Structure formats: C-alpha cells, structure tokens
Amino acid sequence: MYEHLLKGVVDLHIHAGPSAAEREVDVAEMLKQAETAGYAAFVVKDHYFPTMLSAATAEKHVGNGSCEVFGGLCLNNSVGGFNLKAIDMAYLMGAKFICMPTLSAKRHIDSHRGRKFAGSSMKAAGIEEEPIYYLDEAGSLKPEVERVLEFMAARPELVLYTGHGSAEEVDALVRRAREIGVENILVNHPFMTVGASVEQMVEWSRLGAFIEINASAFPKFIPVEVLGPILSEVPMEKLVIDTDSGQKGGGSPVDVLRRLIGILQDTYHVDGAKLSVMMRDNPRALIGL
C-alpha cells in the first residue's frame, strides 16, 4: 500500500544498528528494505557513536546503487559532547549531519525520569550521563556551542540537527546558527521531548529551519490531533517527514512511514503532491542531493 508514494523518499532520521541500543534493523537490512521500496536515500542516526562507517560500508558492499546511505554524529557524552576534533574527523569521513545532544540533554534526562527511553542502551551503563544544558545564565549559547556553529557555517554541506534540548535551547540555537551563517537546520521532533509551541515552529521555519514530523511518534506517543496545527501553520516548504524509527519492537521503518502516510491522507487529506514535497523535495534540499 502507498508503494508509489515511497519512490524517491529520503528519510533523514533512521536508528539502524549496530548500536548499543536494540534496533529493529541494522544498516544493511535497512538498505535492502529501502531499495525494495524505492527510496533515494536515508540517514542513519545513533545516540552513542558516529554512523558514517556503517553507512559507507553498507552502501559499498550491500547496496545496488539505487539508494544512498549517509551518517553523522550526535554530540552526546559518549563522544565528548561539543568535541570539535570529533566533529572535524566526522566531517572528513563524510558526515552529513551534526546533532546537538540527545540522550545527554538535560531536557531529555528530565523528561524521561522513571521510564526507559526506547533508544537507550540495552545494558545498564557503567558511567551515568552528565546532563548537558548549553545556555549560560543570560540565555546565550555557551562558547563551545558557538565554536561548533562556526565550524558548521564554514562547511555548508553539514546539516545541523537540533536534538533533544529544551525549546529555549533550540530557539537560541536556531537564531544564532542563522546569524553565524549555518545554512541547513533540521529541528528534531519539536512536539516531542522539546516541548515547543506551534508558534515557535512557525518562527523557526521563518528563520530558515526545517521542521521535522516523525512517523514513529504518531499515534503511539503523540496524538494524531497534534499534526493538524503544524500542517496548517508551518509552510509545507519547511516541513520534513521522516520516521525517527528503527527501535526494537517498532517494526520496519518502511512500514512506519506507510502508517504515517495513511494517517495524513485519511485524517488530513494530504495529497501525493504535498507528501512528495515533504518526503522527497525538502529532505533532498537539506542534504544536497
């Protein structure tokens, strides 16, 4: 079902193994599924380690050439946080994105107290997370974050993923990134963990950032009704549909995307042309395909 709509899809947010977390698919398995569905590309994201290695290896040795695979780096404690040397090496190895803290973000840690996050390590960590909050007392970005943005501004092929910080952090990040000259920004699931308002999403899109709609969130974690104001208020040209899927027990990322397509068509009457903009055109523009 919806097979014609999957042709040419670019999914910017897939959690495929290997990983310290349990995953539904590894990168090679995901690539075969993506090729069968007709994807043009997908991006592998991991909370703990860089993913350029697995992405490049799978594309070279498993792929048939029809689907590109990209990786990147999340700035969590496992890689030293805002570690410019790690970012530099990731860039030299072909990283497509640099993501602000996710599992190490104070907002993430606070919002998941008392419950297990689906994307966390399958084994108990020997070293606890040190919460990262990247604004100073005046509400400005800390110097180490400024340096990351300066690095990225000089390398416009890198996409800034905003991660799991608070709405206040993301707001300061997007504004300063645009001031410094970071061209490509993807605001990750602002309706989930981040806790942003629709008004904030609209403002970030006005500043040039793309707003992410994740298929895995609906309806399991977030009510479908949340999509209505986002679809009506944020310009379609600034919305990106991806899955943020691959967690163990969540099913195939391709099936997760099919589910969201059904929701968007049945509940909000989003036609194929609009879906194509959000699932193909906008993500292609972000990563420079």
Number of C-alpha atoms within 10 A of each C-alpha: 10 12 10 10 19 23 18 21 27 29 28 28 23 22 28 30 23 16 20 16 20 21 22 19 22 19 27 21 15 24 26 17 17 27 19 15 17 19 22 21 23 24 25 28 29 24 26 21 18 24 30 24 16 20 26 19 14 21 20 13 10 14 18 12 11 15 20 22 28 23 26 27 27 29 27 25 21 14 17 12 20 22 16 16 11 16 24 14 11 21 20 9 16 18 24 24 30 26 23 27 27 25 27 26 25 20 22 21 20 11 13 13 9 8 7 9 13 15 19 18 15 12 9 8 10 6 7 9 15 14 17 22 16 25 17 10 8 7 11 16 18 14 13 14 20 18 15 19 22 15 17 25 21 13 14 15 19 24 23 28 26 25 27 27 28 20 19 15 19 25 19 15 24 24 16 16 24 18 13 16 15 25 20 23 27 26 25 27 20 24 21 14 20 22 16 17 13 18 13 17 25 19 16 23 22 13 15 18 26 27 26 25 26 24 23 23 19 19 14 10 9 13 10 16 12 13 17 12 11 20 16 11 12 21 14 18 14 21 25 28 26 28 25 25 28 29 22 16 10 15 15 18 27 20 17 21 24 18 17 22 23 15 18 17 13 11 13 15 10 15 12 14 10 13 21 17 19 23 26 24 18 20 26 20 10 22 20 13 11
